[in-house]
Amino acid sequence: MNTEGIVARRYLPWRRLFALNWRTTLFCYIALLPILALFAYVRVIPIGFSVVLSFYKWKLISPLKPFIGLDNYTQLMSDDNFILALKNTTIYSLSTVLISIVLALPLAVFLAGGRRLSAFYQTVYFLPVITPMVPMAIAWKWIYDYNYGVLNYGLSLLGITSVPWLTDPEIALWALVIMGVWKIIGYNLVLFLVGLRNIPASYLEAASLDGATAWQRFRYITFPMMMPILAIVMTFSIIFTFTDFQLVYAITRGGPINSTHLLATLAFQRGIAGGELGEGAAIAVSMVPFLVFATLFSYFGLACRKWQQGEAND
């Protein structure tokens, strides 16, 4: 009996499969080359150039680019405007993220229950996400207007004095937080709805049969199983708000008295408007550690999914 022929025929399909996988993988990499090249051109190269530029003192009107090492970063540590922008960015980002999550999660639970016009409400809430920010920022600027704004007009009907939303340094940042929540709440709502619809209905039905109330089902089943989605929502929300530029620049341009300057707007003001490209690049690069922290938070949040599958957390 020709055992070698039998063995060869037996393993021939596996060899063909291996060859097919290798060719398919190579084809995928080749097909991705244009996308990777575009991504490198649009994202990687500008970020790398900004990092390199942050070590130079380069003014926009001067061709000289003397290397100064970490001087741009050390100067930022004693720059009151940078410290204020970092404080404003932290307050704006955390406040917008937390308020939007607190509002979006109950809305998602409400809409996930098969309410009437649920799809309509989802569309309405998601519209700000896909609407261009600059035109909507101009509309919000009219809403906040001290003399003719709709918001102050409504307050006047209630007997409340008009509020200088965008001209008072103590209030202007919180006015931007309201806009930020309006902008991002629809995005968080959609992600929460996806997470809620992936929860097995049998878990909730079993808890209901055991006498669990609606709050107990949410507290002990829905909310724990939403933790991975919550980590993703928080991560992307922090990234979106921490690097926000259009909203602030279109309305206040960092004023009044730098009270609404975020790191992104300050980097633009120093680097482009002020001509200090090296200093502006250093401000932009200083945001990277915070974004890395947000990404790591998402990773450790996703690790919580292990207990849902009967495994212990690391």
Summary of the structure (lengths in Angstrom):
residues: 314
radius of gyration: 26.3
end to end distance: 54.2
largest distance: 102.1
contacts: 894
relative contact order: 0.12
helix: 74%
strand: 1%
